[in-house]
């Protein structure tokens, strides 16, 4: 008879950090608008209202009046964990919205944004992944040593026989007869602030952001132990995980825009660290998640700060019709509090370049490139969404129907660099592969 039990939480630790958005650092995400997708570089832009998120000090250079901008992105994701040659996959898509509003009047502007600043979607490994593989092996190991009282009690209940501690050296190989997990993570950021233009050359901005973070995971692994010694009464064991974590925090954002002349513009943005403590809601009966290195206990909180970042962009108009922009976004991962997990990752960065060409007064085309370095060894990556280095190419068009109504249409792909390692805990050879294809549509209306 199958006995359903709660079990150890390697699964929980991995799932809670699962993210699905392609641009940004380990936790920070920066793909907020269709304008970003078609250029991949917006830190020095001064053309659409989405710059309230990328170059807030540059909002004073927008057309006077109120502008509202909305974007929706579709991301087709192909994630693979290849374990000893067998492939475990998730192709769950993501939809990422963004809303931006700017009111500009002469020397000052007010702005507000709603964006996903971390996480951003869902993964669904219906056949399991390396997380469930590790947990399944852990269940079998518990039979080996007989250290899990719940397992031994369950066997006694189902067979009427007290198995006692497993003899040292007795091994009960566990076949993973079924495994699956889903994980979801999103950090909604509500930003509001203002900018002031001292003169044609210098403007500054100040803003505050409220972050509402949610992470949830649900998974199960069933193993069928096969006794090979004196141990009796072995039964199927199912390990379940079902929980949610929530937290909120505030941070400040400082911006600077420099325009030395008509062809050169420099944007600078510093987002301070957001202190986040994620409080857990664990389904009754799953309290054994407390046995992890980073416990997940119902009603208790774990630190998972959103790291600070520095965004720098330089825009240069080569000709009246051709503009280029070079961006660097640097993520201070090492200074965040992740309950010690920050020791397994270096600071990361995005480095990119974009070219934009004005075909007519109404039509603009662009193409952009972005390289993202996350600074993490594969053995520390999340099986649900491994933090692989990536090359991204995006492009699209912007079309102005009239002075008030504008649209952006974008397309692109992120080409992740595969990475592999040999697991010290299981001995398995693991390879991570990812690819993300994306489309975006943005609309902007200006109340002039």
Secondary structure, DSSP 4 states (H G I P E B T S, - for coil): --EEEE---HHHHHHTT----SSBSSSBB----HHHHHHS--TT--SSTTHHHH-GGGGGGSPSEEEEEEEEEEEEEEEEEEETTEEEEE---EEEEEEEEEEEETTEEEEEEEEEEEEEEEEEETT--HHHHHHHHHHHHHHHHT--HHHHHHHHHHHS----SPPTT---EEEEEEEEEEEEEEEEEEEEEEEEESSSSEEEEEEEEEEEEEEEEEEEEEEEEE--SS-----EEEEEEEEEEEEEEEEEEEEEEE-SSSSEEEEEEEEPPB--EEEEEE-TT-GGGGGSSS---TT-EEE--B--EEEEEEEEESSSSEEEEEEEEEE-GGGS-STTGGGGB--EEEEEEEEEEE-SSSEEEEEEEEEEE--B-GGGS-TTS----EEEEEEEEEEESSSSEEEEEEEEEEEEPPEEEE-TTT--EEEEEEEEEEEEEEEEEEE-
